Amino acid sequence: LTHIKTLTASSSGTLSFVHGTDGVVLDSTYPIYKFEFINIHPATANTIFQFQTSTNGGSSYGVTYTNTVFLAYHKENGSGSGLNYEAGRDQAQSTAFANLCAEVARSGEADQACSGFLELYNPSSTTFVKHCISRFIKDAATTDMFDQYQAGYMNTTTAINAVRFQMSSGNIDAGKIKLYGIKDS
């Protein structure tokens, strides 16, 4: 891993990584880019942490995206656990922001947050669509633990050169996002 950039939220509406801006590299330098999310906490309860990509340096976001989502959970009181396919969280050829971590801080408690990663594969390719995977851990209002997985692709052969993160409602109150490049050799 090669560290590229860290952004720290402080009541931030959005956090964006744009190639060529403030030391951000998001081109053919690395075939894999990894975003790590540390204690992402929303200003608004029961909101969703989201992302979207751009092919024009962040002038607009809305690259067509398709994904699938499932989650594992375990109730703190031991009353149950499971693995669920989350059909309602899937997107099919959508230009909306994609959900990374759903219903963060459902009860509005200050100690609830989500952490995880998003890996973006070969974003500079002008031949192939862009694949990605993510995994997030979060605690719900009941302090049950959820492990959420997502896999998808941006349906474009144009190079992706910017990624934006936001909450579905309100600001990102606190947390860090770290961007790394990963070499394949």
Secondary structure, DSSP 4 states (H G I P E B T S, - for coil): -EEEEEEEEEEESEEEEETTSTT---STT-SEEEEEEEEEEESSSSEEEEEEEESSTTS-----EEEEEEEEEE-TTSS-EEEEE-GGG-EEEE-SPEEEEEEETTT--TT--EEEEEEEE-TT-SSS-EEEEEEEEEE-TT--EEEEEEEEEE--SSPP-EEEEEESSS-EEEEEEEEEEE---
